[in-house]
């Protein structure tokens, strides 16, 4: 699979038409952050079943449940080959229901499907009503082998998470985070080197009373054996070292072997690594898991991925993180929290929407609970909400915003709530004329000793075809074919592929810079969250999300890391490129010019 990605990169270099930045809402080359999709407490156990390792479909997972689940989630991963190939994947549950997902590459918008990188798909589905006590079977098939299909279609894994009742087992509090981050080094995207080194996810409001054990389970896709990568829990590195090195010890969590990070032989699982860590001694009320592609152990400014002592992965995809805390006794009771209060279109005299998220950290209430929104201390709306089995409910109410500054609150009330301190969320905002976002680009600043290890140069059509042929024919393998095999492959390709004019892919000697950006809101209302898009020499290299938005009259500094060869380059920056915010003057939402990147 890794050499297939090498081939994909060469194809991108050969055909500039393939350099379109993803348009789909749920495809992002750089990755889709892990976020908590289900949480709560069950009077029983949370059980994880899985089949791991890249294989041809059909791909099956059989397992047995002690009782019908209170909640369940099924996941599968599919390798597309590139983000340009399309196809489908079917998930069949107990031969009762078949769910088909269209895999549309960089045009994907399915909200149960996460795609990133060069066509790595992670699919999530709720099968709760289809699973039963006793034996169950999940089967995944894809369009691999179908006439006209180009999608690779091999399957990385099937994972089932089930929360089941067992009154005699005590309680289990759990969090399930899903996504598809693409952690990668320089030179794995387009013509300009970029990198994405780490990502994290936080599990809040852990109940520690009566705790007997805490486990963290993580699943990584596309990692390579022998290339180190790291997982931290609350700042502490997890796993046993694979070789002697300075602190922190070198670990290879994504080493194509599951269940071996804490020792033992584990189970071979090509390009899919499930690991379980005992974090009982590290758990706290708020817990953060961090995934790290690699570390610059020798201090030379780069993370080497080759040689006698690699420092990191070329690329790796964290897609799943599960934290469970088992407790003695009867669990934690009901614990509902109101969080994430925000406002959309909150401009003077206009129809706004107030939104809050209700999260269950304990045993869910038996019936509906009231959620009350108030503006400046006066009740605006009370809505009865049934907390779904995922433990997460998003509640929205309308509001006609009056001019001025306001304090908005959203509160949830549940009988016998064990933690009333987290029942209310608040938000201060200013409503006036619509926001007016503008952006300014500062002078690039070189960052230390950061000469990139990536060197790309023009190839003739002949050798470009040869390289693509070798890599595509041997995708999924780590070693190149013999010269005789290479010659045969090349001859076959030359018969079917016309000569290709190959442009210069990228300049050599790329260095790391910080591009300082400054965004100002000159309007009369606070701006909600927005995205800052950055282009370098016509190619989109970054999309920085500012979730907190920007208050009326405020300015924020946004440093953007850039990898490029020294010299003069065209830079364009666009704020709210999607037009999601009602902006009083979109003409100043972008800035563009040629900037000197010093050597």
C-alpha positions in Angstrom: 0.0 0.0 0.0 2.8 2.4 0.8 4.5 2.0 -2.6 1.0 2.5 -4.1 1.0 5.9 -2.5 4.5 6.6 -4.0 3.0 5.8 -7.3 0.1 8.1 -6.7 2.5 10.9 -5.9 4.3 10.3 -9.2 1.0 10.3 -11.1 0.2 13.7 -9.5 3.6 15.0 -10.7 2.9 13.6 -14.2 -0.6 15.0 -14.6 -1.2 18.5 -13.2 -4.9 18.1 -13.8 -5.0 15.8 -10.8 -3.9 18.6 -8.4 -7.4 19.9 -7.7 -7.9 20.5 -4.0 -10.7 18.4 -2.4 -14.1 19.9 -2.8 -16.1 17.5 -0.8 -17.1 18.5 2.8 -15.8 15.3 4.2 -12.7 14.7 2.2 -9.6 16.6 3.3 -6.1 15.5 2.2 -4.6 16.7 5.5 -7.1 14.7 7.5 -10.3 14.9 9.5 -9.7 15.4 13.2 -10.8 12.8 15.7 -13.9 13.8 17.6 -16.0 12.1 20.2 -18.9 10.5 18.4 -20.3 8.5 21.3 -20.0 8.5 25.1 -21.7 7.7 28.3 -21.8 5.1 31.0 -23.2 1.6 30.9 -24.0 -0.7 33.8 -22.0 -3.4 32.3 -19.1 -3.6 29.8 -17.8 -2.0 26.6 -16.5 -4.7 24.4 -14.3 -4.2 21.3 -14.1 -6.9 18.5 -11.9 -6.6 15.4 -10.3 -8.1 12.4 -7.2 -6.3 11.3 -4.8 -6.2 8.3 -5.2 -5.1 4.7 -6.8 -7.9 2.6 -9.0 -8.5 -0.4 -12.7 -8.5 0.1 -15.0 -10.2 1.2 -13.7 -9.3 4.7 -15.6 -10.7 7.7 -15.8 -10.4 11.4 -17.7 -12.9 13.5 -18.2 -12.3 17.3 -20.6 -13.2 20.1 -22.4 -10.8 22.5 -23.6 -11.7 26.0 -26.7 -9.7 25.4 -28.2 -7.3 22.9 -26.2 -4.1 23.0 -27.4 -0.9 24.5 -25.3 0.9 21.9 -22.9 -0.3 19.1 -20.7 1.2 16.4 -19.2 -0.7 13.4 -16.2 0.6 11.5 -14.3 -0.4 8.4 -11.5 1.0 6.4 -11.0 0.8 2.6 -7.9 1.6 0.5 -8.9 3.6 -2.6 -5.6 3.7 -4.4 -5.9 7.5 -5.0 -8.4 10.2 -4.1 -9.4 10.3 -7.7 -10.7 6.7 -8.0 -14.3 6.0 -7.2 -16.3 2.9 -6.3 -18.4 1.5 -3.4 -18.3 -0.5 -0.2 -21.1 -2.6 1.3 -21.4 -3.4 5.0 -23.7 -6.4 5.7 -24.9 -7.0 9.3 -26.1 -10.5 10.2 -27.4 -10.9 6.7 -30.3 -8.6 7.7 -29.2 -5.3 6.2 -26.7 -4.2 3.6 -25.6 -0.6 3.7 -23.8 0.7 0.6 -21.4 3.6 0.7 -20.4 5.4 -2.5 -16.7 6.2 -2.4 -16.5 9.3 -4.4 -12.9 10.3 -3.8 -12.3 14.0 -3.2 -16.0 14.7 -3.9 -17.2 12.7 -0.9 -19.8 14.4 1.3 -21.2 11.4 3.2 -21.2 12.2 6.9 -20.5 8.6 8.0 -17.5 8.5 5.8 -14.1 10.0 6.5 -11.5 10.2 3.7 -8.1 11.7 3.7 -4.7 11.4 2.0 -4.5 9.6 -1.2 -7.8 7.7 -0.9 -7.9 6.1 2.6 -11.5 5.7 3.7 -12.8 5.2 7.2 -16.5 4.3 7.5 -18.7 4.5 10.6 -22.2 3.0 11.0 -24.7 2.4 13.9 -25.8 -1.3 13.9 -27.3 -1.3 17.4 -30.7 -2.6 16.3 -29.2 -5.3 14.1 -27.0 -7.0 16.6 -28.3 -9.7 18.9 -27.3 -11.8 21.9 -25.1 -14.7 20.7 -23.4 -15.0 17.3 -23.1 -12.0 15.0 -21.4 -11.5 11.6 -20.2 -8.4 9.8 -19.2 -8.6 6.2 -17.6 -6.0 4.0 -17.4 -6.1 0.2 -16.2 -3.5 -2.3 -16.2 -2.7 -6.0 -12.8 -4.4 -6.3 -12.9 -6.7 -9.4 -16.0 -5.1 -10.8 -15.8 -4.3 -14.5 -14.4 -0.8 -15.1 -13.6 -0.3 -11.4 -10.3 1.5 -10.6 -10.7 1.6 -6.8 -8.2 -0.6 -5.1 -10.9 -1.8 -2.8 -8.9 -3.8 -0.3 -10.1 -3.6 3.3 -8.0 -2.5 6.3 -10.1 -3.7 9.2 -13.5 -4.2 10.7 -14.1 -3.0 14.3 -17.2 -3.4 16.4 -17.7 -1.6 19.7 -20.6 -2.7 21.8 -21.9 -1.4 25.2 -23.8 -4.2 26.8 -25.6 -4.4 30.1 -24.4 -6.6 32.9 -25.7 -5.5 36.3 -23.2 -7.6 38.2 -20.2 -6.1 36.5 -20.2 -2.6 37.9 -20.2 0.4 35.5 -18.1 1.4 32.5 -17.7 5.0 31.4 -16.6 5.3 27.8 -15.7 7.7 25.0 -15.4 6.8 21.3 -13.6 9.2 19.0 -13.6 8.7 15.2 -12.0 10.6 12.3 -9.2 10.1 9.8 -6.1 12.2 10.3 -3.3 12.1 7.7 -0.1 12.7 9.6 2.7 13.0 7.0 6.1 14.4 6.3 7.4 16.7 3.7 6.9 15.8 0.1 3.8 13.6 0.4 1.3 16.2 -1.1 1.3 18.0 -4.4 4.2 20.1 -5.7 4.9 22.0 -2.5 6.2 20.0 0.5 3.9 20.2 3.5 3.8 18.3 6.7 1.3 17.3 9.4 3.1 16.1 12.5 0.6 15.4 15.2 -3.0 15.5 16.3 -4.9 15.1 19.5 -8.3 14.4 21.0 -9.6 15.1 24.5 -12.0 13.0 26.6 -13.6 15.2 29.3 -15.4 14.7 32.5 -14.1 11.4 33.6 -15.5 10.0 36.8 -12.7 8.6 38.9 -14.6 7.5 42.0 -14.6 3.7 42.3 -12.3 3.3 39.3 -10.6 -0.1 39.0 -9.0 0.2 35.5 -8.7 2.6 32.6 -7.8 1.4 29.1 -7.0 3.3 25.9 -7.5 1.6 22.6 -6.3 3.1 19.3 -6.3 2.1 15.7 -3.8 3.4 13.2 -3.9 2.8 9.4 -1.0 2.9 6.8 1.8 2.8 9.3 5.1 1.1 8.3 7.2 -1.4 10.3 10.5 0.1 11.3 9.4 3.7 11.1 8.8 5.1 14.7 5.6 6.8 15.7 4.3 7.8 19.1 1.1 7.9 21.2 0.9 10.1 24.3 -1.7 10.0 27.1 -1.8 13.1 29.2 1.7 14.0 28.1 3.2 10.5 28.8 4.5 8.3 26.0 2.9 4.9 25.8 4.3 1.6 24.6 7.6 -0.2 25.0 10.7 1.1 23.2 11.9 -0.6 20.1 15.5 0.5 20.3 17.7 2.5 22.7 17.5 6.2 22.2 17.4 9.4 24.2 14.3 10.4 26.1 11.6 9.8 25.0 12.3 6.2 24.1 11.7 5.3 20.5 8.4 3.5 19.9 6.8 2.0 16.8 3.1 1.8 17.6 2.1 1.5 13.9 4.4 -1.4 13.1 1.9 -3.7 11.2 1.5 -5.9 14.3 -1.5 -5.4 16.5 -1.6 -5.8 20.3 2.2 -5.7 20.8 2.9 -2.1 21.8 3.1 -3.0 25.5 5.1 -6.2 24.8 4.5 -9.7 23.4 4.5 -11.0 19.9 1.1 -9.6 18.9 -0.8 -10.4 15.7 0.5 -9.5 12.3 -1.9 -7.0 10.7 -0.6 -5.3 7.5 -1.1 -1.5 7.6 -3.7 -1.7 10.4 -2.6 -1.5 14.0 -5.0 -1.9 17.0 -3.3 -1.4 20.4 -4.6 -1.4 23.9 -2.8 0.5 26.7 -3.4 0.3 30.4 -3.6 4.0 31.5 -5.0 3.5 35.0 -2.1 5.3 36.6 -2.3 8.2 34.1 -6.0 8.9 33.9 -7.5 12.2 35.2 -10.8 14.1 35.0 -9.8 15.5 31.6 -7.6 13.2 29.3 -5.8 14.1 26.1 -4.5 11.5 23.6 -1.9 12.8 21.2 -0.7 10.9 18.0 2.8 11.9 16.8 4.2 11.0 13.3 7.8 11.1 14.6 10.4 13.1 16.5 13.5 14.9 15.5 15.8 12.8 17.8 19.1 14.1 16.5 18.1 17.8 16.4 19.0 18.3 12.7 15.6 20.0 12.0 14.1 17.1 10.1 12.4 13.8 10.9 14.2 11.1 9.0 12.1 8.2 7.7 14.9 6.2 6.1 18.4 5.1 7.0 19.8 3.0 9.9 17.8 4.9 12.5 14.5 6.4 11.1 12.9 9.0 13.3 9.3 8.8 12.1 6.7 7.6 9.6 6.3 8.8 6.1 2.6 8.9 6.8 0.1 7.3 9.3 -3.6 7.7 9.8 -5.1 7.6 13.4 -8.8 6.8 12.9 -10.1 5.5 16.2 -9.5 6.1 19.9 -11.5 4.6 22.7 -11.2 5.3 26.4 -12.9 3.1 29.0 -13.0 3.4 32.7 -14.3 0.5 34.6 -15.7 1.0 38.1 -16.9 -1.0 41.0 -20.4 -0.6 42.3 -23.2 0.9 40.3 -21.4 3.4 38.1 -21.8 7.2 38.2 -25.5 7.9 37.9 -26.9 10.5 35.5 -24.5 13.2 34.4 -25.7 15.6 31.6 -23.6 18.6 30.5 -24.4 21.5 28.2 -21.4 22.4 26.0 -20.4 24.0 22.8 -22.9 26.9 22.8 -22.7 28.9 19.6 -24.7 31.3 17.5 -25.1 31.5 13.7 -26.2 34.6 11.8 -26.4 36.6 15.0 -26.7 40.0 13.4 -29.0 42.9 14.5 -32.6 42.3 13.4 -31.8 39.0 11.6 -33.0 35.5 12.3 -30.2 33.7 14.2 -29.8 30.1 15.4 -28.5 29.2 18.8 -27.0 25.8 19.2 -25.8 23.8 22.2 -24.6 20.2 22.6 -25.9 18.0 25.4 -23.5 15.3 26.4 -24.1 12.3 28.7 -21.1 11.4 30.8 -23.2 9.0 33.1 -26.1 6.6 32.8 -28.6 8.2 30.3 -31.9 9.5 31.7 -34.9 7.3 31.1 -37.0 10.0 29.4 -36.8 13.4 27.8 -35.1 16.3 29.6 -35.7 20.1 29.3 -33.0 22.2 27.6 -33.5 25.9 28.2 -32.0 28.8 26.2 -31.9 32.3 27.8 -30.8 35.7 26.5 -29.6 38.2 29.1 -31.2 36.2 31.8 -34.7 35.9 30.2 -35.9 32.5 28.9 -36.0 32.3 25.2 -37.0 28.7 24.6 -37.4 25.4 26.5 -37.2 22.2 24.5 -37.7 18.6 25.6 -34.8 16.5 24.4 -34.4 12.8 24.3 -30.7 12.0 24.7 -29.9 9.5 21.9 -28.0 6.2 22.5 -24.8 7.9 21.3 -25.0 10.1 24.4 -24.7 13.3 22.3 -27.6 15.6 21.3 -27.4 18.8 19.3 -30.2 21.3 20.1 -31.0 24.4 18.1 -33.5 27.2 18.6 -34.3 30.4 16.6 -33.6 33.9 17.9 -34.1 37.3 16.4 -30.9 39.1 17.5 -31.3 42.6 18.9 -28.5 45.1 18.5 -26.0 45.2 21.4 -24.0 42.9 23.6 -25.7 39.8 25.0 -25.1 36.9 27.3 -26.6 33.6 26.0 -27.0 30.6 28.2 -28.1 27.0 27.6 -28.9 24.7 30.4 -30.0 21.1 30.8 -31.9 19.6 33.8 -32.1 15.9 34.6 -33.5 14.2 37.7 -30.8 13.3 40.2 -28.0 14.7 38.1 -24.7 13.9 39.9 -22.8 17.0 38.6 -25.0 20.1 38.4 -21.9 22.2 37.9 -21.7 21.3 34.2 -25.4 21.7 33.4 -25.1 25.2 31.9 -23.0 26.7 29.1 -22.7 30.4 28.4 -21.7 32.7 25.5 -21.0 36.4 25.3 -21.5 38.0 21.9 -22.1 41.3 20.2 -24.8 41.7 17.5 -24.7 44.6 15.1 -23.9 44.9 11.4 -22.6 41.8 9.8 -18.9 40.9 10.3 -16.2 42.4 8.0 -13.3 40.0 7.8 -10.1 41.0 6.2 -6.6 39.5 6.0 -3.0 40.8 5.8 0.1 38.8 4.8 3.4 39.5 6.6 6.9 38.8 5.5 7.9 35.1 5.6 10.3 34.1 8.4 12.8 31.3 8.0 12.7 28.7 10.8 16.2 27.5 12.0 18.0 24.6 10.4 15.2 23.1 8.4 16.4 22.1 5.0 13.9 19.5 3.9 15.0 16.0 2.9 12.7 16.2 -0.1 14.4 16.6 -3.5 12.3 16.4 -6.7 13.5 17.0 -10.2 12.1 16.7 -13.8 11.8 13.3 -15.3 11.7 12.4 -19.0 8.5 10.8 -20.2 10.3 7.5 -20.6 11.5 7.3 -17.0 8.3 8.7 -15.6 6.4 5.9 -17.3 8.9 3.4 -16.0 8.6 4.7 -12.4 4.8 4.7 -12.4 4.8 1.2 -14.0 7.1 -0.3 -11.4 5.2 1.2 -8.5 1.7 0.5 -9.7 2.5 -3.1 -10.6 4.0 -3.7 -7.3 1.6 -1.7 -5.1 1.4 -3.0 -1.6 5.0 -4.2 -1.6 8.0 -2.6 0.0 10.7 -3.8 -2.5 11.0 -3.0 -6.1 10.9 -5.8 -8.8 14.0 -7.2 -10.3 15.5 -5.6 -13.5 14.0 -8.3 -15.7 10.6 -7.8 -14.2 11.0 -4.0 -14.4 11.8 -4.3 -18.1 8.7 -6.4 -18.8 6.5 -3.9 -16.9 8.0 -1.0 -18.7 7.5 -2.5 -22.1 3.9 -3.2 -21.3 3.3 0.3 -20.2 5.0 1.8 -23.2 2.5 0.0 -25.5 -0.5 1.6 -23.8 0.7 4.9 -22.3 1.5 7.8 -24.7 4.5 10.0 -24.0 3.9 12.4 -21.1 5.3 15.9 -20.8 6.6 16.0 -17.3 6.7 19.4 -15.6 9.1 20.3 -12.8 7.4 18.9 -9.7 9.0 21.0 -7.1 12.1 23.0 -6.4 14.9 21.4 -4.5 16.2 22.5 -1.1 12.9 23.3 0.5 13.0 25.0 3.9 10.5 25.6 6.6 9.1 29.1 7.0 6.4 30.8 9.1 4.0 32.9 7.1 2.5 35.4 9.5 -1.1 36.2 8.8 -3.4 38.8 10.5 -7.1 38.6 10.3 -9.3 41.5 11.5 -13.1 41.7 12.0 -14.0 45.4 11.3 -17.8 44.6 11.4 -20.3 45.3 14.1 -21.0 41.6 15.0 -18.8 38.8 16.3 -17.8 36.4 13.5 -18.5 32.7 14.0 -15.8 30.1 13.2 -14.2 30.3 9.8 -11.4 28.8 7.7 -8.3 30.6 6.4 -7.1 29.0 3.1 -3.5 29.5 1.9 -2.2 29.0 -1.6 1.5 28.9 -2.7 2.3 29.2 -6.4 -1.3 28.3 -7.2 -1.5 25.2 -5.0 -3.6 25.1 -1.8 -1.2 24.2 1.0 -3.2 24.9 4.1 -6.7 25.3 5.5 -6.5 26.6 9.1 -9.8 26.4 11.0 -10.5 29.2 13.6 -13.2 27.5 15.5 -13.5 30.3 18.1 -14.4 32.9 15.5 -13.4 36.6 15.9 -15.0 39.2 18.1 -16.2 42.5 16.5 -13.3 44.9 16.3 -10.7 42.2 17.1 -7.6 41.1 15.3 -5.9 37.7 15.6 -2.4 36.6 14.4 -2.3 33.2 12.6 1.2 31.7 11.9 1.2 29.2 9.0 4.1 26.8 8.5 5.2 26.7 4.8 7.8 24.4 3.1 9.3 25.8 0.0 12.6 26.6 -1.7 14.1 30.0 -1.0 13.2 32.7 -3.5 10.2 34.6 -4.6 6.8 32.9 -4.5 3.2 33.8 -5.2 1.1 33.7 -2.0 -2.7 34.0 -1.8 -4.8 33.9 1.4 -8.6 33.7 1.5 -10.7 34.0 4.7 -14.0 32.1 4.6 -13.4 30.9 1.1 -16.6 28.8 1.3 -18.8 31.9 1.9 -20.3 30.4 5.1 -20.4 33.8 6.9 -22.5 36.7 5.9 -19.8 39.3 5.4 -20.5 42.9 4.8 -17.6 43.3 2.4 -16.1 40.1 0.7 -13.7 42.2 -1.4 -11.2 42.3 1.5 -11.5 38.7 2.4 -8.4 37.8 0.4 -4.8 39.1 0.0 -2.3 38.1 -2.7 1.2 39.0 -3.8 4.7 37.9 -4.4 6.8 37.4 -1.3 10.5 36.8 -0.8 11.3 33.6 1.2 14.9 34.3 2.4 17.6 31.6 2.1 
